[in-house]
């Protein structure tokens, strides 16, 4: 009986892990989810939330590599424990929003562009580095 309980517990846990995360419904929540996943090192979820073109994927790959290969344990913990501070939300149009934010660990202001495509809000991560609308 105890063995069956352990197997059932593991099965439920695996099933819960396989559940697909629900996409955020608006631009600000999409930006927050992307920023939070990046701060915590969850780059798989960050990829799901962004536009999957070569520039965005390239930029995120660079950040992920630095996080995994170069960042100290102290910095990783600092980012994981950081809070997102939204300074402003600029509604450029009904399908483009710029979120200006920082995190409480590094406190460096940064912009993030979120675009609505095919009814889904997605991050244009490349904007953070180029500023191109």
ZAMARGU-4260 file (C-alpha; in steps of 0.2 Angstrom, whole numbers, plus 5000, padded with zeros to 4 digits):
<rodrens>
0) 5000/5000/5000 | 5014/5012/5004 | 5023/5008/4988 | 5007/5012/4978 | 5005/5028/4987
5) 5023/5033/4982 | 5020/5029/4964 | 5003/5038/4964 | 5012/5054/4972 | 5026/5053/4959
10) 5013/5051/4945 | 5003/5066/4950 | 5019/5076/4952 | 5024/5072/4935 | 5007/5076/4928
15) 5007/5093/4936 | 5024/5097/4929 | 5018/5093/4911 | 5004/5104/4912 | 5006/5119/4900
20) 5007/5136/4908 | 4994/5148/4904 | 5000/5163/4893 | 4997/5180/4901 | 4981/5189/4894
25) 4988/5206/4892 | 5004/5216/4888 | 5010/5220/4906 | 5007/5203/4912 | 5017/5196/4898
30) 5031/5208/4901 | 5031/5203/4920 | 5031/5185/4916 | 5045/5186/4904 | 5056/5197/4916
35) 5052/5186/4930 | 5057/5170/4921 | 5073/5178/4915 | 5077/5183/4932 | 5074/5166/4939
40) 5084/5157/4925 | 5068/5149/4917 | 5073/5153/4899 | 5062/5139/4892 | 5047/5149/4898
45) 5055/5166/4892 | 5056/5159/4875 | 5038/5154/4875 | 5033/5172/4879 | 5044/5180/4865
50) 5043/5182/4846 | 5053/5168/4840 | 5064/5176/4826 | 5083/5175/4824 | 5087/5191/4833
55) 5076/5188/4848 | 5082/5170/4850 | 5100/5175/4848 | 5099/5189/4861 | 5091/5177/4873
60) 5103/5163/4870 | 5117/5175/4874 | 5109/5180/4891 | 5105/5162/4895 | 5123/5157/4891
65) 5130/5170/4903 | 5118/5165/4916 | 5123/5147/4915 | 5142/5149/4912 | 5148/5165/4919
70) 5136/5172/4933 | 5141/5169/4951 | 5130/5160/4963 | 5128/5176/4972 | 5121/5185/4957
75) 5110/5171/4952 | 5102/5172/4970 | 5101/5191/4969 | 5091/5190/4953 | 5080/5176/4959
80) 5075/5186/4974 | 5073/5202/4965 | 5057/5211/4963 | 5051/5219/4947 | 5049/5238/4947
85) 5038/5245/4933 | 5042/5263/4930 | 5030/5266/4916 | 5019/5258/4903 | 5018/5266/4886
90) 5004/5261/4875 | 5012/5265/4858 | 4996/5258/4849 | 4983/5245/4852 | 4996/5231/4848
95) 5013/5239/4854 | 5017/5242/4872 | 5034/5248/4880 | 5036/5243/4898 | 5050/5252/4907
100) 5056/5243/4922 | 5071/5238/4933 | 5074/5225/4946 | 5078/5227/4964 | 5094/5218/4963
105) 5103/5228/4949 | 5091/5243/4949 | 5096/5247/4930 | 5081/5254/4920 | 5077/5244/4905
110) 5064/5245/4891 | 5054/5229/4885 | 5043/5229/4870 | 5028/5218/4869 | 5018/5216/4853
115) 5001/5208/4850 | 5002/5196/4835 | 4988/5184/4830 | 4979/5189/4847 | 4994/5184/4858
120) 5005/5196/4867 | 5024/5192/4864 | 5040/5200/4869 | 5051/5208/4856 | 5067/5206/4866
125) 5078/5213/4853 | 5070/5230/4857 | 5079/5230/4874 | 5096/5231/4865 | 5091/5241/4849
130) 5077/5253/4854 | 5069/5250/4837 | 5051/5252/4836
</rodrens>
